[in-house]
Structure formats: structure tokens, C-alpha cells
Amino acid sequence: MTPARFCLALLATTLLFAQPSFAEPARDAILGQLAAEAKQANPAFAGFSAERGQQFWQAVHTGGRAETPSCTSCHTKDPTAEGRSRAGKAIAPMAVSRTPERFTDAAKVAKWFERNCNTVLGRACSAVEKGDIITYLSAQ
């Protein structure tokens, strides 16, 4: 293999497996906005926690619909696995490692948190809860 072909093959492989470059800055901007909201609500806010996010993700909650007491009701306990909506529609894995564009569109993030928090909790999620969940799923 010529050096030029080797470089071309290396570049193609790198591009094939690279995450989109927009993902992290867009996700960071969303987390930054949530952190600002959290700090406004509680000046003692010290940052998001993947551990709290995992606990929230797997917990059984009350207040929402009885058939969806947890995030895992539709998304499964394994965030790298495909989930299923109650209507049977496939849901791409929530783990950023499996779905790199996850949490990069602020409008989609707002839409789905509003819908899912009301379904699971019967209320809106706080900025801290949203940030913790995104932080947890970004580490998966």
C-alpha cells in the first residue's frame, strides 16, 4: 500500500468512527443553560452528578402515569440498549456513546423532557434533574 493510500484509508477510518464535532459543544451549551437555571433556583448549586442522574433514571417515581413509573419503563435499565415506546415504537439508545447526537438540539431536549417528565413524574423536571440525567447518559 502506498503512503498516500494508507493516509487516505486512515482518514476514512477516522471519519467513520469519529463523533460529530458539533455534538459536545452543543451538549455543553445545553448543560450550561441548565446550570445557569439551577444556580438561579439555588445559589448553592455545585454541579451536575452522573451518580444522581443514574439514581433518578432507575428510580421508581410516583405522581405520573402508573404504567410509566420510571425512565426505564420505555428506555430500559441499560442506556446503551434500544428502548420501546408504549406504542411499540423503537427508541434509539439514550447513551451518547451509542447515539452521539443525543442532547445536541435544545428544542428536542426541551420537548422530550417536558413530555417524559410529566409522564413519569406528573410534573416538570428541575434543571438539576435534567442536567444530572444528561450528565449520566453522556458518560454511558
Secondary structure as UniProt FT lines:
FT   HELIX           3..17
FT   TURN            21..22
FT   HELIX           23..41
FT   TURN            43..44
FT   HELIX           50..58
FT   TURN            66..67
FT   HELIX           72..75
FT   TURN            79..80
FT   STRAND          83..84
FT   TURN            86..87
FT   STRAND          90..91
FT   TURN            96..98
FT   TURN            100..103
FT   HELIX           106..121
FT   HELIX           127..138
//
